[in-house]
Amino acid sequence: MLVSPDVIGMIIALFAFTLTVLGGVAGLLARQSRELEARFEKIDLRFDKIDERFEKVDARFEKVDARFQELESQLSDLKLSIARLEGPLTRLQRL
């Protein structure tokens, strides 16, 4: 069985065309991948900055919580001091 030279030429041309298209698609995908990587790096940097800000806010809340604990202990001490100054309740106040 003989194959005509025209058919062989068309097969070669189709193969060359397919390689060209696939090469172009590969180039486009590579460029798009690089651009997406750059975009994701920028987004990661932004998230890192946001994480730092949250850590600062958490530290501030911890300081505020410590202050509240200190105030609560001082308030308890103040209540005890006032109770000691007032003395025991009289009989009528207890009723």
Backbone atoms as SQL, in Angstrom:
CREATE TABLE atoms (id INTEGER PRIMARY KEY, chain TEXT, resi INTEGER, resn TEXT, atom TEXT, x REAL, y REAL, z REAL);
INSERT INTO atoms VALUES
  (1, 'A', 1, 'MET', 'N', 0.841, -1.167, 0.000),
  (2, 'A', 1, 'MET', 'CA', 0.000, 0.000, 0.000),
  (3, 'A', 1, 'MET', 'C', 0.890, 1.235, 0.000),
  (4, 'A', 2, 'LEU', 'N', 0.665, 2.055, -0.967),
  (5, 'A', 2, 'LEU', 'CA', 1.440, 3.276, -1.101),
  (6, 'A', 2, 'LEU', 'C', 0.610, 4.466, -0.628),
  (7, 'A', 3, 'VAL', 'N', 1.294, 5.368, 0.051),
  (8, 'A', 3, 'VAL', 'CA', 0.624, 6.587, 0.515),
  (9, 'A', 3, 'VAL', 'C', 1.121, 7.723, -0.354),
  (10, 'A', 4, 'SER', 'N', 0.194, 8.520, -0.779),
  (11, 'A', 4, 'SER', 'CA', 0.562, 9.609, -1.681),
  (12, 'A', 4, 'SER', 'C', 1.401, 10.650, -0.945),
  (13, 'A', 5, 'PRO', 'N', 2.313, 11.277, -1.647),
  (14, 'A', 5, 'PRO', 'CA', 3.152, 12.311, -1.024),
  (15, 'A', 5, 'PRO', 'C', 2.331, 13.492, -0.501),
  (16, 'A', 6, 'ASP', 'N', 1.189, 13.760, -1.094),
  (17, 'A', 6, 'ASP', 'CA', 0.333, 14.851, -0.607),
  (18, 'A', 6, 'ASP', 'C', -0.206, 14.537, 0.793),
  (19, 'A', 7, 'VAL', 'N', -0.601, 13.285, 1.001),
  (20, 'A', 7, 'VAL', 'CA', -1.117, 12.880, 2.316),
  (21, 'A', 7, 'VAL', 'C', -0.004, 12.973, 3.352),
  (22, 'A', 8, 'ILE', 'N', 1.186, 12.515, 2.992),
  (23, 'A', 8, 'ILE', 'CA', 2.324, 12.605, 3.906),
  (24, 'A', 8, 'ILE', 'C', 2.617, 14.068, 4.224),
  (25, 'A', 9, 'GLY', 'N', 2.569, 14.940, 3.238),
  (26, 'A', 9, 'GLY', 'CA', 2.794, 16.377, 3.447),
  (27, 'A', 9, 'GLY', 'C', 1.747, 16.975, 4.369),
  (28, 'A', 10, 'MET', 'N', 0.472, 16.555, 4.168),
  (29, 'A', 10, 'MET', 'CA', -0.590, 17.080, 5.032),
  (30, 'A', 10, 'MET', 'C', -0.402, 16.592, 6.471),
  (31, 'A', 11, 'ILE', 'N', 0.011, 15.341, 6.644),
  (32, 'A', 11, 'ILE', 'CA', 0.236, 14.814, 7.997),
  (33, 'A', 11, 'ILE', 'C', 1.373, 15.574, 8.672),
  (34, 'A', 12, 'ILE', 'N', 2.444, 15.820, 7.922),
  (35, 'A', 12, 'ILE', 'CA', 3.575, 16.572, 8.473),
  (36, 'A', 12, 'ILE', 'C', 3.150, 18.000, 8.808),
  (37, 'A', 13, 'ALA', 'N', 2.383, 18.630, 7.914),
  (38, 'A', 13, 'ALA', 'CA', 1.914, 19.994, 8.163),
  (39, 'A', 13, 'ALA', 'C', 0.996, 20.036, 9.380),
  (40, 'A', 14, 'LEU', 'N', 0.099, 19.044, 9.494),
  (41, 'A', 14, 'LEU', 'CA', -0.801, 18.983, 10.648),
  (42, 'A', 14, 'LEU', 'C', -0.005, 18.784, 11.933),
  (43, 'A', 15, 'PHE', 'N', 1.008, 17.925, 11.904),
  (44, 'A', 15, 'PHE', 'CA', 1.851, 17.705, 13.070),
  (45, 'A', 15, 'PHE', 'C', 2.589, 18.986, 13.450),
  (46, 'A', 16, 'ALA', 'N', 3.136, 19.688, 12.441),
  (47, 'A', 16, 'ALA', 'CA', 3.848, 20.942, 12.708),
  (48, 'A', 16, 'ALA', 'C', 2.892, 21.988, 13.279),
  (49, 'A', 17, 'PHE', 'N', 1.695, 22.067, 12.720),
  (50, 'A', 17, 'PHE', 'CA', 0.695, 23.015, 13.219),
  (51, 'A', 17, 'PHE', 'C', 0.327, 22.693, 14.672),
  (52, 'A', 18, 'THR', 'N', 0.139, 21.397, 14.967),
  (53, 'A', 18, 'THR', 'CA', -0.208, 20.977, 16.333),
  (54, 'A', 18, 'THR', 'C', 0.905, 21.348, 17.302),
  (55, 'A', 19, 'LEU', 'N', 2.152, 21.112, 16.910),
  (56, 'A', 19, 'LEU', 'CA', 3.278, 21.486, 17.764),
  (57, 'A', 19, 'LEU', 'C', 3.329, 22.993, 17.989),
  (58, 'A', 20, 'THR', 'N', 3.052, 23.766, 16.949),
  (59, 'A', 20, 'THR', 'CA', 3.056, 25.219, 17.077),
  (60, 'A', 20, 'THR', 'C', 1.970, 25.681, 18.045),
  (61, 'A', 21, 'VAL', 'N', 0.773, 25.130, 17.884),
  (62, 'A', 21, 'VAL', 'CA', -0.339, 25.512, 18.769),
  (63, 'A', 21, 'VAL', 'C', -0.028, 25.113, 20.207),
  (64, 'A', 22, 'LEU', 'N', 0.460, 23.882, 20.388),
  (65, 'A', 22, 'LEU', 'CA', 0.780, 23.432, 21.742),
  (66, 'A', 22, 'LEU', 'C', 1.916, 24.250, 22.354),
  (67, 'A', 23, 'GLY', 'N', 2.874, 24.641, 21.547),
  (68, 'A', 23, 'GLY', 'CA', 3.953, 25.505, 22.037),
  (69, 'A', 23, 'GLY', 'C', 3.419, 26.858, 22.479),
  (70, 'A', 24, 'GLY', 'N', 2.499, 27.414, 21.695),
  (71, 'A', 24, 'GLY', 'CA', 1.882, 28.690, 22.070),
  (72, 'A', 24, 'GLY', 'C', 1.068, 28.574, 23.345),
  (73, 'A', 25, 'VAL', 'N', 0.305, 27.487, 23.449),
  (74, 'A', 25, 'VAL', 'CA', -0.500, 27.267, 24.657),
  (75, 'A', 25, 'VAL', 'C', 0.417, 27.098, 25.868),
  (76, 'A', 26, 'ALA', 'N', 1.509, 26.368, 25.698),
  (77, 'A', 26, 'ALA', 'CA', 2.453, 26.178, 26.804),
  (78, 'A', 26, 'ALA', 'C', 3.050, 27.512, 27.233),
  (79, 'A', 27, 'GLY', 'N', 3.383, 28.351, 26.258),
  (80, 'A', 27, 'GLY', 'CA', 3.909, 29.683, 26.578),
  (81, 'A', 27, 'GLY', 'C', 2.895, 30.528, 27.328),
  (82, 'A', 28, 'LEU', 'N', 1.638, 30.490, 26.870),
  (83, 'A', 28, 'LEU', 'CA', 0.585, 31.249, 27.553),
  (84, 'A', 28, 'LEU', 'C', 0.381, 30.751, 28.979),
  (85, 'A', 29, 'LEU', 'N', 0.360, 29.441, 29.136),
  (86, 'A', 29, 'LEU', 'CA', 0.183, 28.881, 30.478),
  (87, 'A', 29, 'LEU', 'C', 1.357, 29.229, 31.391),
  (88, 'A', 30, 'ALA', 'N', 2.568, 29.209, 30.847),
  (89, 'A', 30, 'ALA', 'CA', 3.743, 29.554, 31.651),
  (90, 'A', 30, 'ALA', 'C', 3.681, 31.013, 32.091),
  (91, 'A', 31, 'ARG', 'N', 3.310, 31.898, 31.162),
  (92, 'A', 31, 'ARG', 'CA', 3.202, 33.321, 31.502),
  (93, 'A', 31, 'ARG', 'C', 2.117, 33.543, 32.544),
  (94, 'A', 32, 'GLN', 'N', 0.984, 32.884, 32.343),
  (95, 'A', 32, 'GLN', 'CA', -0.120, 33.033, 33.284),
  (96, 'A', 32, 'GLN', 'C', 0.266, 32.485, 34.663),
  (97, 'A', 33, 'SER', 'N', 0.998, 31.397, 34.690),
  (98, 'A', 33, 'SER', 'CA', 1.450, 30.828, 35.964),
  (99, 'A', 33, 'SER', 'C', 2.381, 31.793, 36.689),
  (100, 'A', 34, 'ARG', 'N', 3.300, 32.419, 35.954),
  (101, 'A', 34, 'ARG', 'CA', 4.200, 33.396, 36.575),
  (102, 'A', 34, 'ARG', 'C', 3.421, 34.567, 37.141),
  (103, 'A', 35, 'GLU', 'N', 2.446, 35.068, 36.371),
  (104, 'A', 35, 'GLU', 'CA', 1.643, 36.195, 36.845),
  (105, 'A', 35, 'GLU', 'C', 0.836, 35.817, 38.082),
  (106, 'A', 36, 'LEU', 'N', 0.271, 34.612, 38.078),
  (107, 'A', 36, 'LEU', 'CA', -0.496, 34.170, 39.245),
  (108, 'A', 36, 'LEU', 'C', 0.405, 33.986, 40.462),
  (109, 'A', 37, 'GLU', 'N', 1.602, 33.472, 40.255),
  (110, 'A', 37, 'GLU', 'CA', 2.541, 33.326, 41.372),
  (111, 'A', 37, 'GLU', 'C', 2.875, 34.688, 41.973),
  (112, 'A', 38, 'ALA', 'N', 3.118, 35.675, 41.097),
  (113, 'A', 38, 'ALA', 'CA', 3.419, 37.021, 41.590),
  (114, 'A', 38, 'ALA', 'C', 2.229, 37.582, 42.362),
  (115, 'A', 39, 'ARG', 'N', 1.031, 37.372, 41.853),
  (116, 'A', 39, 'ARG', 'CA', -0.171, 37.863, 42.531),
  (117, 'A', 39, 'ARG', 'C', -0.339, 37.178, 43.887),
  (118, 'A', 40, 'PHE', 'N', -0.128, 35.868, 43.928),
  (119, 'A', 40, 'PHE', 'CA', -0.263, 35.146, 45.197),
  (120, 'A', 40, 'PHE', 'C', 0.798, 35.585, 46.202),
  (121, 'A', 41, 'GLU', 'N', 1.992, 35.899, 45.726),
  (122, 'A', 41, 'GLU', 'CA', 3.028, 36.402, 46.632),
  (123, 'A', 41, 'GLU', 'C', 2.594, 37.726, 47.254),
  (124, 'A', 42, 'LYS', 'N', 2.014, 38.610, 46.433),
  (125, 'A', 42, 'LYS', 'CA', 1.522, 39.888, 46.964),
  (126, 'A', 42, 'LYS', 'C', 0.419, 39.656, 47.992),
  (127, 'A', 43, 'ILE', 'N', -0.476, 38.727, 47.687),
  (128, 'A', 43, 'ILE', 'CA', -1.573, 38.431, 48.616),
  (129, 'A', 43, 'ILE', 'C', -1.015, 37.843, 49.907),
  (130, 'A', 44, 'ASP', 'N', -0.017, 36.968, 49.799),
  (131, 'A', 44, 'ASP', 'CA', 0.596, 36.399, 51.001),
  (132, 'A', 44, 'ASP', 'C', 1.232, 37.486, 51.859),
  (133, 'A', 45, 'LEU', 'N', 1.887, 38.446, 51.220),
  (134, 'A', 45, 'LEU', 'CA', 2.480, 39.548, 51.975),
  (135, 'A', 45, 'LEU', 'C', 1.408, 40.352, 52.695),
  (136, 'A', 46, 'ARG', 'N', 0.295, 40.591, 52.013),
  (137, 'A', 46, 'ARG', 'CA', -0.794, 41.333, 52.647),
  (138, 'A', 46, 'ARG', 'C', -1.353, 40.567, 53.837),
  (139, 'A', 47, 'PHE', 'N', -1.521, 39.257, 53.693),
  (140, 'A', 47, 'PHE', 'CA', -2.022, 38.456, 54.813),
  (141, 'A', 47, 'PHE', 'C', -1.024, 38.439, 55.971),
  (142, 'A', 48, 'ASP', 'N', 0.270, 38.426, 55.648),
  (143, 'A', 48, 'ASP', 'CA', 1.272, 38.484, 56.716),
  (144, 'A', 48, 'ASP', 'C', 1.164, 39.794, 57.489),
  (145, 'A', 49, 'LYS', 'N', 0.955, 40.901, 56.766),
  (146, 'A', 49, 'LYS', 'CA', 0.781, 42.193, 57.433),
  (147, 'A', 49, 'LYS', 'C', -0.464, 42.182, 58.313),
  (148, 'A', 50, 'ILE', 'N', -1.534, 41.592, 57.807),
  (149, 'A', 50, 'ILE', 'CA', -2.779, 41.521, 58.591),
  (150, 'A', 50, 'ILE', 'C', -2.563, 40.656, 59.826),
  (151, 'A', 51, 'ASP', 'N', -1.833, 39.549, 59.680),
  (152, 'A', 51, 'ASP', 'CA', -1.537, 38.703, 60.836),
  (153, 'A', 51, 'ASP', 'C', -0.742, 39.468, 61.889),
  (154, 'A', 52, 'GLU', 'N', 0.219, 40.273, 61.448),
  (155, 'A', 52, 'GLU', 'CA', 0.992, 41.084, 62.391),
  (156, 'A', 52, 'GLU', 'C', 0.083, 42.057, 63.131),
  (157, 'A', 53, 'ARG', 'N', -0.841, 42.663, 62.400),
  (158, 'A', 53, 'ARG', 'CA', -1.759, 43.603, 63.048),
  (159, 'A', 53, 'ARG', 'C', -2.637, 42.887, 64.064),
  (160, 'A', 54, 'PHE', 'N', -3.116, 41.682, 63.735),
  (161, 'A', 54, 'PHE', 'CA', -3.929, 40.928, 64.688),
  (162, 'A', 54, 'PHE', 'C', -3.116, 40.564, 65.928),
  (163, 'A', 55, 'GLU', 'N', -1.841, 40.224, 65.736),
  (164, 'A', 55, 'GLU', 'CA', -1.000, 39.911, 66.887),
  (165, 'A', 55, 'GLU', 'C', -0.837, 41.129, 67.785),
  (166, 'A', 56, 'LYS', 'N', -0.679, 42.311, 67.183),
  (167, 'A', 56, 'LYS', 'CA', -0.579, 43.536, 67.980),
  (168, 'A', 56, 'LYS', 'C', -1.867, 43.788, 68.750),
  (169, 'A', 57, 'VAL', 'N', -2.999, 43.582, 68.080),
  (170, 'A', 57, 'VAL', 'CA', -4.290, 43.786, 68.745),
  (171, 'A', 57, 'VAL', 'C', -4.461, 42.776, 69.877),
  (172, 'A', 58, 'ASP', 'N', -4.065, 41.530, 69.642),
  (173, 'A', 58, 'ASP', 'CA', -4.151, 40.520, 70.700),
  (174, 'A', 58, 'ASP', 'C', -3.298, 40.910, 71.900),
  (175, 'A', 59, 'ALA', 'N', -2.107, 41.425, 71.638),
  (176, 'A', 59, 'ALA', 'CA', -1.236, 41.855, 72.736),
  (177, 'A', 59, 'ALA', 'C', -1.884, 42.991, 73.519),
  (178, 'A', 60, 'ARG', 'N', -2.513, 43.913, 72.807),
  (179, 'A', 60, 'ARG', 'CA', -3.188, 45.020, 73.492),
  (180, 'A', 60, 'ARG', 'C', -4.343, 44.508, 74.341),
  (181, 'A', 61, 'PHE', 'N', -5.111, 43.548, 73.825),
  (182, 'A', 61, 'PHE', 'CA', -6.218, 42.989, 74.604),
  (183, 'A', 61, 'PHE', 'C', -5.703, 42.253, 75.841),
  (184, 'A', 62, 'GLU', 'N', -4.570, 41.588, 75.702),
  (185, 'A', 62, 'GLU', 'CA', -3.998, 40.918, 76.871),
  (186, 'A', 62, 'GLU', 'C', -3.611, 41.932, 77.937),
  (187, 'A', 63, 'LYS', 'N', -3.060, 43.077, 77.512),
  (188, 'A', 63, 'LYS', 'CA', -2.733, 44.133, 78.472),
  (189, 'A', 63, 'LYS', 'C', -3.994, 44.656, 79.147),
  (190, 'A', 64, 'VAL', 'N', -5.045, 44.852, 78.366),
  (191, 'A', 64, 'VAL', 'CA', -6.309, 45.337, 78.927),
  (192, 'A', 64, 'VAL', 'C', -6.878, 44.317, 79.909),
  (193, 'A', 65, 'ASP', 'N', -6.818, 43.040, 79.559),
  (194, 'A', 65, 'ASP', 'CA', -7.297, 41.999, 80.470),
  (195, 'A', 65, 'ASP', 'C', -6.503, 42.011, 81.772),
  (196, 'A', 66, 'ALA', 'N', -5.190, 42.186, 81.669),
  (197, 'A', 66, 'ALA', 'CA', -4.361, 42.245, 82.881),
  (198, 'A', 66, 'ALA', 'C', -4.763, 43.440, 83.739),
  (199, 'A', 67, 'ARG', 'N', -5.037, 44.567, 83.099),
  (200, 'A', 67, 'ARG', 'CA', -5.472, 45.753, 83.857),
  (201, 'A', 67, 'ARG', 'C', -6.803, 45.494, 84.545),
  (202, 'A', 68, 'PHE', 'N', -7.736, 44.849, 83.849),
  (203, 'A', 68, 'PHE', 'CA', -9.030, 44.540, 84.466),
  (204, 'A', 68, 'PHE', 'C', -8.857, 43.600, 85.659),
  (205, 'A', 69, 'GLN', 'N', -7.991, 42.617, 85.525),
  (206, 'A', 69, 'GLN', 'CA', -7.742, 41.710, 86.648),
  (207, 'A', 69, 'GLN', 'C', -7.184, 42.476, 87.842),
  (208, 'A', 70, 'GLU', 'N', -6.266, 43.387, 87.564),
  (209, 'A', 70, 'GLU', 'CA', -5.689, 44.202, 88.634),
  (210, 'A', 70, 'GLU', 'C', -6.758, 45.073, 89.284),
  (211, 'A', 71, 'LEU', 'N', -7.604, 45.683, 88.453),
  (212, 'A', 71, 'LEU', 'CA', -8.681, 46.516, 89.003),
  (213, 'A', 71, 'LEU', 'C', -9.661, 45.687, 89.827),
  (214, 'A', 72, 'GLU', 'N', -9.974, 44.484, 89.369),
  (215, 'A', 72, 'GLU', 'CA', -10.884, 43.627, 90.126),
  (216, 'A', 72, 'GLU', 'C', -10.297, 43.258, 91.481),
  (217, 'A', 73, 'SER', 'N', -9.007, 42.959, 91.509),
  (218, 'A', 73, 'SER', 'CA', -8.391, 42.621, 92.799),
  (219, 'A', 73, 'SER', 'C', -8.360, 43.840, 93.713),
  (220, 'A', 74, 'GLN', 'N', -8.075, 45.015, 93.149),
  (221, 'A', 74, 'GLN', 'CA', -8.082, 46.234, 93.960),
  (222, 'A', 74, 'GLN', 'C', -9.485, 46.541, 94.458),
  (223, 'A', 75, 'LEU', 'N', -10.488, 46.294, 93.628),
  (224, 'A', 75, 'LEU', 'CA', -11.873, 46.528, 94.036),
  (225, 'A', 75, 'LEU', 'C', -12.267, 45.576, 95.163),
  (226, 'A', 76, 'SER', 'N', -11.828, 44.337, 95.080),
  (227, 'A', 76, 'SER', 'CA', -12.107, 43.380, 96.156),
  (228, 'A', 76, 'SER', 'C', -11.457, 43.838, 97.458),
  (229, 'A', 77, 'ASP', 'N', -10.203, 44.296, 97.353),
  (230, 'A', 77, 'ASP', 'CA', -9.523, 44.806, 98.547),
  (231, 'A', 77, 'ASP', 'C', -10.252, 46.015, 99.115),
  (232, 'A', 78, 'LEU', 'N', -10.742, 46.881, 98.241),
  (233, 'A', 78, 'LEU', 'CA', -11.473, 48.067, 98.683),
  (234, 'A', 78, 'LEU', 'C', -12.767, 47.675, 99.378),
  (235, 'A', 79, 'LYS', 'N', -13.475, 46.706, 98.842),
  (236, 'A', 79, 'LYS', 'CA', -14.714, 46.240, 99.476),
  (237, 'A', 79, 'LYS', 'C', -14.433, 45.681, 100.869),
  (238, 'A', 80, 'LEU', 'N', -13.353, 44.914, 100.981),
  (239, 'A', 80, 'LEU', 'CA', -12.996, 44.373, 102.294),
  (240, 'A', 80, 'LEU', 'C', -12.645, 45.485, 103.277),
  (241, 'A', 81, 'SER', 'N', -11.909, 46.477, 102.800),
  (242, 'A', 81, 'SER', 'CA', -11.539, 47.595, 103.678),
  (243, 'A', 81, 'SER', 'C', -12.767, 48.358, 104.137),
  (244, 'A', 82, 'ILE', 'N', -13.698, 48.596, 103.230),
  (245, 'A', 82, 'ILE', 'CA', -14.935, 49.305, 103.593),
  (246, 'A', 82, 'ILE', 'C', -15.733, 48.478, 104.587),
  (247, 'A', 83, 'ALA', 'N', -15.808, 47.184, 104.369),
  (248, 'A', 83, 'ALA', 'CA', -16.553, 46.317, 105.291),
  (249, 'A', 83, 'ALA', 'C', -15.915, 46.327, 106.675),
  (250, 'A', 84, 'ARG', 'N', -14.590, 46.352, 106.735),
  (251, 'A', 84, 'ARG', 'CA', -13.914, 46.407, 108.032),
  (252, 'A', 84, 'ARG', 'C', -14.179, 47.731, 108.730),
  (253, 'A', 85, 'LEU', 'N', -14.209, 48.830, 107.957),
  (254, 'A', 85, 'LEU', 'CA', -14.476, 50.142, 108.562),
  (255, 'A', 85, 'LEU', 'C', -15.899, 50.233, 109.081),
  (256, 'A', 86, 'GLU', 'N', -16.841, 49.665, 108.355),
  (257, 'A', 86, 'GLU', 'CA', -18.235, 49.741, 108.774),
  (258, 'A', 86, 'GLU', 'C', -18.506, 48.858, 109.980),
  (259, 'A', 87, 'GLY', 'N', -17.779, 47.810, 110.120),
  (260, 'A', 87, 'GLY', 'CA', -17.986, 46.914, 111.251),
  (261, 'A', 87, 'GLY', 'C', -19.128, 45.966, 110.977),
  (262, 'A', 88, 'PRO', 'N', -19.457, 45.131, 111.965),
  (263, 'A', 88, 'PRO', 'CA', -20.542, 44.174, 111.766),
  (264, 'A', 88, 'PRO', 'C', -21.896, 44.869, 111.685),
  (265, 'A', 89, 'LEU', 'N', -22.835, 44.224, 111.031),
  (266, 'A', 89, 'LEU', 'CA', -24.181, 44.776, 110.891),
  (267, 'A', 89, 'LEU', 'C', -24.896, 44.724, 112.240),
  (268, 'A', 90, 'THR', 'N', -25.680, 45.747, 112.476),
  (269, 'A', 90, 'THR', 'CA', -26.489, 45.735, 113.695),
  (270, 'A', 90, 'THR', 'C', -27.620, 44.738, 113.522),
  (271, 'A', 91, 'ARG', 'N', -28.265, 44.460, 114.636),
  (272, 'A', 91, 'ARG', 'CA', -29.313, 43.438, 114.607),
  (273, 'A', 91, 'ARG', 'C', -30.445, 43.831, 113.664),
  (274, 'A', 92, 'LEU', 'N', -30.835, 45.084, 113.631),
  (275, 'A', 92, 'LEU', 'CA', -31.933, 45.529, 112.770),
  (276, 'A', 92, 'LEU', 'C', -31.531, 45.483, 111.293),
  (277, 'A', 93, 'GLN', 'N', -30.280, 45.750, 110.999),
  (278, 'A', 93, 'GLN', 'CA', -29.835, 45.704, 109.602),
  (279, 'A', 93, 'GLN', 'C', -29.783, 44.273, 109.080),
  (280, 'A', 94, 'ARG', 'N', -29.536, 43.330, 109.957),
  (281, 'A', 94, 'ARG', 'CA', -29.480, 41.933, 109.543),
  (282, 'A', 94, 'ARG', 'C', -30.854, 41.384, 109.223),
  (283, 'A', 95, 'LEU', 'N', -31.899, 41.963, 109.790),
  (284, 'A', 95, 'LEU', 'CA', -33.259, 41.481, 109.553),
  (285, 'A', 95, 'LEU', 'C', -33.711, 41.990, 108.248);
